[in-house]
Amino acid sequence: MKVIVIGGNGTIGRPVADALAARHEVIRVGRTSGDYRADIASGESVVRLFEAVAPFDALVSAAGLARFKPLGELTDEDFAFTLANNLMGQVNLVRLGLKYVGDGGSFTLTGGVLSTEPVRGGAAISLVNAGLEGFARGAAVELPRGLRVNVVSPPWVSETLEEMGQDGSRGMPAAEVAAAYVESVEGRRNGETLDARDFGAS
Ligand SMILES: NC(=O)c1ccc[n+]([C@@H]2O[C@H](COP(=O)([O-])OP(=O)(O)OC[C@H]3O[C@@H](n4cnc5c(N)ncnc54)[C@H](OP(=O)(O)O)[C@@H]3O)[C@@H](O)[C@H]2O)c1
């Protein structure tokens, strides 16, 4: 399969791309790094990417910026930014990608466990995580040509906690999180949210 991994050099995206590269042709995409550059917050940029690499068999998105702040400090701009990047940026990969993906292809987006396991400061992220899960459920019932869409929901990733100066053992190593993405790409699931903790080694 030809698989596009958006965020393929990121904390989660890199081990996902590495795992898939064992069996598939992987194209890594980032805003500032990778085989191709694209900004998922810009529809024009995404279409340019698809025109350059199409047709493809699977797309994984492990990208999407979001603002983490106490509820009382979240501004209109914080919500607009988070919705445009993390929610609509990823939704638009599916909407715009429909024209370029081959029959039986798949889209795998990245949500997060904050959709159902809220933490202080995470309201904007809980919003987009839950929105992505709803989008995948809704879109799956009307995707044509045997196409599929799923969301992978990672917990805190160990490497990210360590970057934040926290105890990495409270999280899941990115290499283990990658297993859920591989299941979404290579399996038959559609419209599902895959909790990464159900697939990795820990
Ligand atoms: N890490 C965690 O603990 C965790 C937990 C749950 C959910 N998540 C979600 O998982 C996703 C990936 O997280 P991460 O920790 O792997 O992030 P990361 O290490 O910051 O990597 C993000 C990757 O995405 C690319 N990217 C960022 N914005 C982009 C854009 N607008 N268009 C195209 N590419 C873009 C970056 O490319 P460049 O480097 O080239 O700019 C980078 O390769 C995020 O949506 C995050 O909310 C993360």
The ligand as an ORCA input file, in Angstrom:
! r2SCAN-3c Opt
* xyz 0 1
  N       1.832     13.293     22.548
  C       0.791     12.993     23.317
  O       0.920     12.721     24.543
  C      -0.582     12.940     22.694
  C      -1.627     12.313     23.391
  C      -2.889     12.281     22.813
  C      -3.092     12.872     21.578
  N      -2.062     13.493     20.933
  C      -2.313     14.087     19.616
  O      -1.510     13.427     18.665
  C      -1.159     14.337     17.617
  C       0.351     14.264     17.406
  O       0.980     14.564     18.643
  P       2.578     14.480     18.807
  O       2.843     14.540     20.270
  O       3.130     13.374     17.995
  O       2.986     15.879     18.168
  P       4.450     16.387     17.695
  O       5.537     15.564     18.287
  O       4.443     17.853     17.927
  O       4.454     16.097     16.132
  C       3.507     16.689     15.305
  C       3.848     16.369     13.869
  O       2.785     16.883     13.065
  C       3.299     17.816     12.135
  N       2.336     18.924     12.091
  C       1.971     19.747     13.108
  N       1.060     20.633     12.680
  C       0.863     20.361     11.368
  C       0.059     20.951     10.372
  N      -0.735     22.008     10.638
  N       0.090     20.426      9.112
  C       0.885     19.363      8.831
  N       1.683     18.758      9.737
  C       1.675     19.269     10.988
  C       4.664     18.243     12.624
  O       5.460     18.533     11.500
  P       6.724     19.526     11.551
  O       7.591     19.051     12.671
  O       7.349     19.358     10.208
  O       6.160     20.879     11.802
  C       5.130     17.005     13.376
  O       5.736     16.076     12.468
  C      -1.686     15.710     18.058
  O      -2.933     15.939     17.448
  C      -1.881     15.556     19.550
  O      -2.902     16.402     20.043
  C      -0.809     13.521     21.461
*
